[in-house]
Amino acid sequence: FRFPNFDSVVLGAANVTIKVLDKNDNAPMFERTQYDAKVMETAPVGSAVISVSATDPDDEAM
């Protein structure tokens, strides 16, 4: 696409090329296939209910 430059001194445009290096094609991998939790009716609002952990195979350093 073209990106216009509206500088106060110079008017110009630049061609910009975007190259996608990776795509998000892998789902996150959770440590367990199922998580269950119980919450007491008297639990204060904002109480922690459960902790889950997952990794993302697409999370690569570039």
Helices and strands as residue ranges (DSSP letters): E 2-6, E 11-15, E 29-30, E 54-55
